Amino acid sequence: NNMKRGHTVETFKNVVKEFRTKFGPFTISTDIIVGYPTETEEDFQETVKLLKETRPDIINLSRYSRRPGTVAAKMPQLNVAEVKRRSKQITDIVNDISLENNKKWIGWKGKVLFDEDTDGQIKGRNFAYKPIFVENDAKLDQISTVLITNATNHSLIGEIAS
């Protein structure tokens, strides 16, 4: 555990499994740093495998960058092109997983709190913190019942239900 994290991959997998079993649909978000100096190709493939297994909804992906004064700054750094390749591969996987996860919401009907006006659409979130967009027929700072009709890899699209 070169990055000195207080948890293991097994802990993460177990928590995700237990939450999904106990709470049903919800949003999983995690952070991934690619290109840490000690990251091997095998380590990277284990990360890919973990993503495919746990299927988080949101991944905050970062490329490692050297920070002066840290232990990692003194280590040999990975090739920039290799780090970019790994970053792109993770991004592609995340986009596929996010779209697949979001498509499962099509047909869902429930309460959404709207709190943001974005260029002709109103954005809100449901109980699972999913970003949901509807045309201007929703009111800001109000809860409305919405039917999800479509999905992108970043959000759900719906209409006010009657």
Secondary structure, DSSP 8 states (H G I E B T S, - for coil): -TT--SS-HHHHHHHHHHHHHHH-S---EEEEEE--TT--HHHHHHHHHHHHHH--SEEEEEE----TTSTGGGS----HHHHHHHHHHHHHHHHHHHHHHHHTTTT-EEEEEEEEEETTEEEEE-TT--EEEEETTS-TTEEEEEEEEEE-SS-EEEEE--
